[in-house]
Amino acid sequence: MVISQIADGIWRQVEAVQDTVSETFFEPVIRLGVTGLARSGKTVFITSLVANLMDRGRMPGLLAAREGRIEAAFLQPQPDDTVPRFDFEGHLAALTASAPHWPDSTRAVSELRLSLRVRPNGMLAGLKGSRTVHLDIVDYPGEWLLDLGLLDVDYDSWSEQVLTRIADRDEAAEYLDLVARTDAQAELSEPVAKTLAQTYAAYLQAARRAGFSDCTPGRFLLPGDLAGSPVLTFAPLPRDGADGRKTLRREMARRFEAYKREVVKPFFREHFARIDRQVVLVDALGAINAGPPAVDDLRAAMTETLGAFRPGRNSFLAGLLGGKRVEKILFAATKADHLHHSQHARLTAIMQALTRDARDRANFAGARTQAMSIASLRATTEDRMVHGGVDLDVVRGTLLETGKQAAFYPGELPENPSEILSAARAGAREWLAEDYAIMRFAPSPLTLRPGYGPPHIRLDHAAEFLFGDRL
């Protein structure tokens, strides 16, 4: 039995190397990870990206498309038989229906393979035939991404960090009150542990709605079939001396380690560690609207999770041996269509400032990073109106809650992004100079011309950065 297990393990490694060699020499594969924190628009990003790669009339920023070298794009079965397929057709139907609506958000890992037949360029273009490049898009919840940071901390450190971070948040008042009334050194009681876990999970939901980003453990927000299991029945508790045997806090620490071992590490091994290009979608406007604490929380979350990307350059030998690293990371502020184009540069500058620490770490490790503002699907049109004798650049769209048409001016973002970052880092509770508003727009009815994908803002430039060099 032991010998057969060893042989099976060796054969699996040989198969992996064979697959990698085949991909390296014959049909290159780009594994693009797509993630983002709550309400950042992952599903719409993937749907619009694929639709616009299949009908490339709106993709002039993708060099291979502009030069006409992408001869065909077609969907194929993804290589991972145990991973659900991303429902591209269903999501596109939702966006292009006569009464369009936003598709359901990401709740688990899914995958889609788009194959591109590409004609080479350069001096030898006439001597070579077209080749096939596979784009494997891996969609996973941003909440799970944040969990990767737990691998480097133990229960004591995690509890201290969390309790310090949430000490002055109104959303955490009920949980903190429960902690104050709980004897962590009492003998384990499952009803007590369950109440603590449920109350902490309720805090995480409220924190996410309030615009905060660092909400771990992520499976507390998206438990799936783990709901109610011991591996999700723990919560942060303050340390007060050594934890006795069979005490509540000692069991919480044991379950925390089980969560990392049984939930987080398998996700890293099976999905995340195989990604070589990554886009992180960020609802920066939502964080700005929520206030300085949410902005600072977003900045810290971006920096803390960067290490999980294993950034750096892939050598030829490392690729053959399966030791992939993330070579390119794009941090994209979504919903740029909620702003007039005159403010897009300011949103990009804020995004660059928010991710500065994260991008510096990645660049130092040898990865290429970029920050930009995009809209995967344009849901508004631009206009100019007079209000109180002042000309305002506004956007018009259909409000999601009421279905009514409205003109919207969210406030003017500062030219200097440090005005946003400084207030956030200083612990300010509110913006001093400006109130930033946000509205939720429904998708506009679409009439797609032959050869044209859905309207967007800079999705083609995002594609060029992420994988244009491989085409």
C-alpha positions, 0 to 999 in steps of 0.5 A: 500500500505504501509503495503504491502510494509513493508510486502514484505520487511520483507518477502525478509529478511526472504527469504535471511536468509533462503537461507543463512541458507540453504547454511551454513548447506547443500551446502556451497557457496563461492562468489569470486569477481574478479576485476582488473584495466585496462588490468589486465586480468580478463576475462582470469583469470576467463576462465582459472580458471574455465577450470582448475577446470574442468580439474585439471591436472595442479592444483597440488597447490590446495590441494583438487585437488592434493589429488584427493578429487574433484570428479567432477566439473560442471557448473550450472545456477547462482543464480542471474537471473538478472545478465548476465552470464559470457560467459565462453564457448565463451571466452574459444573458443577464447583462444583455436581456431586455430588462438587464440585471447584474449577475450573481456574485462570486461564491466559490472557485470557478474556471473558464478556458478561452482559446485564442488563435494568434498570428505571430508578428515580427521578422519571422511572422511570414515563416510561422503559422498561427498558434493557439494560446489558452487563457484559463481564467480562475475566478475566486472570492476575494474573501478567500484571498484575505485568508491566505494571510492567516497562514503566517500567524497563530491564534494569539497573534490573530486574536490580538490583531483583530480585537485591536482593529475592531475596538472602536467600530460600532459594528463590533459592539455586540461581539465585544460586549459578548467577549467581555462577558465570556470566561475564556478559561472556562471548560469548553461549552459548544453552545458558548462557542457557537454563540461566539462564532455566530456573533463574530460572523454577524460582525463581519457581515456588518463590517463588509456592508460598512465598507471595511475590507479585512474581514477574516476568516473569509469562509465566515462570510461564504461558508458553503457546505462548511456552515455549522462545522467545528472548523468554522466555530471559533472566534478571537478571544483576548489572551490572559495567561496560559490556556488550560486543557479543555478550556474554551480558548484552547479549543478556539486555538485548535480550531483556528489551526484546523481552519488553516490546515483543512480550508486555507492550505488546500485552496492555496495548493489546488488553485492559487499557487498555479496562477501566473497573472493576477488582477485584483478588483477594488471598489475604491469609490465604495471605500471612499464613500464609507469614510477614512477608516474604510480607506485605511483598512483597504490600504492595509488589506492590499499590503497584507495580502500581497505576500500570498501572490508569491510575486516574482519572475518565472524562470524557464526551469521553474516553469518546467518544474511547476514552481510558478510565481505571479509575474504581473499584478493589476490593481484595478479600481472598478466602477469608473463609469460612476465618475465623469471621465474628467475625474478618472485620472484622479481615481487612478492616482488614488488607486496608485497611492492606496496600493503603493506599499503592496506594489513596492513589495511586488516590484522588489520581488521582480513582478510587474504591477500596475494600478488603473481605473476601469469599468468592466461594463459601462452603465452610465452616460456623461452629461453636464448640468448647472446646479446653483449656478455652477457647471457640474460634470455628471453621469446619468444612469438607471438607479438600481433601487428605484429603476428611475433615471437620474443624474449623479454628481458624487463630489470632486476627488482631490488632485492630490491623493495624499489628501485621502490617504493622510486623513485615513492614516491619521485615524480621521472618522470623516472627510473634512473638506468633502462628502463623497457620495455613491449610487448603485446603477443598474446595467443599461439595455445593450444593443451589441453590433456584430463584432463588438462586445459590451461597452467598457472603460479601459478593459482593453488596456487591462488586458494588454497589461495582463497578457498582451505580451503573451500574444 
